[in-house]
Amino acid sequence: MRVLVEAGEVCADYQDRAFRNLRCKRLQLDEMWAWIYCKEKNRTEEIARKQPDAGDVWLWVAVDADSKLVPSWRLGQRDLATATDFVNDLAQRVKGRVQITTDALKTYVNVIEDAFGSEVDFAQLHKVYRSPMESETRYSPAKCIGCSTKDVSGNPDPKHVSTSFVERQNWTVRTTMRRYTRLSNGFSRKLENHAAATALNYFAYNFIKIHRTLRMSPAMAAGVTDRLWEVNDLVALWEAYEQRRAERAA
């Protein structure tokens, strides 16, 4: 766990510095649920004293629809404070006018306007799902039976009002990151470990893995780097980070 946390800190720090002045044109935003130590409904006063971070945690994530880069993410609650922190961070990373699509969460409306001002074309996509039939299990995905769009600000292109890429990215997270696998015991016991694993996962996704459609990494497609990274590059970053920390301690 110590190694995981250190590697996660390195990944978070590097991506924070590297993802600046991005020329993103279309961004899709979404939130994904998980939990720390136990689900919110099972949190007791005794558990809260032992582990204050126990309970539900939401991953707010943005995806560039063109390069498939994940330039920003935040862990927190599904509330105004986390939404504000997340969107403000995203606004500081992109340069120029951008089109944004989110789900129908009302929290986004004022937050995106405050963070981006007039430099955004913002639309929301609301999906309607059919109620599960009696014969379906509780874990069966609900069937989407329709959707509606709403232009919130600017002049969003209706052809690009979509959350398909970010929803597909969420599926990638749940299938490649053990802490997000449903119906398993791989969930995090500490928020610090969960945050480190998330940063490490996105580093691998952005820099190391080849996107099947793009045939290059998202970081290459976004112009952040000119080469495909390897795991030994991450190790080199980690070693340099440890050396700087040792020098500061001395």
Secondary structure by P-SEA (a helix, b strand, c coil): caaaaaaaaaaaaaaaaacccccccbbbbbbbbbbcccccccccaaaaaacccccbbbbbbccccccccccccccccccaaaaaaaaaaaaaccccbbbbbbccccccaaaaaaacccccbbbbbbbbbcccccccccccbbbbccccccccccccccccccaaaaaaaaaaaaacccccccccccccccaaaaaaaaaaaaaaaaccccccccccccccccccccccccaaaaaaaaaaaaaaaaaaac
